[in-house]
């Protein structure tokens, strides 16, 4: 990782949630693909010890839109700080592990260097109980943050309840990513949903990307 030139205006998006299985990696890889398809130079950073994002990246076919990838250890503060020095990308998408409270100093460092924090969550009550206090913490910082709902079940009372609760506690991305088999099937072969022709969920993922791009002003 080299030092970033003063003239480069690369953006860092951190996808973070205290709860495991909240859709962080799904959001990270699909946003990375959409950014790359628009011609941006994209880097992804995998802080999760399970390395799910890394395994996905390793499966990407060589003819796909290129994505630069880094594996980083959250407990190594020097490695965390080095994310801000990545100089070969227009946008950096950072996938974090659950239990952010176990890595308080490293997470504070990541948040401080971010241009946007996305709080990924499912619509279940346990998920909301976890992410709402995290958003309350983020709102005490100067970093923009927004909830992103994933794995949703459309036309359900619980989804509408979740939206009402979340929007009371922070900004909510108006587009959610439904639970579609196409999304997981794309991931299994190293692709984003936008790279599968006529796949269900592609337009939803694109809507989330437009939201993120707008917040980053790129």
Secondary structure, DSSP 8 states (H G I E B T S, - for coil): -----TT---EEEEE--SSSSSSHHHHHHHHHHHHHHTT--EEEEE--TT-HHHHHHHT--TTS---EEEE--TT-HHHHHHGGG--S-SEEEEE--S-GGGGHHHHHHHHHH-SEEEEEE-SSHHHHHHHHHHHHHHTTSSS-EEEEEEEE-TT-HHHHHHHHHHHHHSEE-S--EE--HHHHHHHHTT--GGGSTT-TTHHHHHHHHHHHHHHHT-
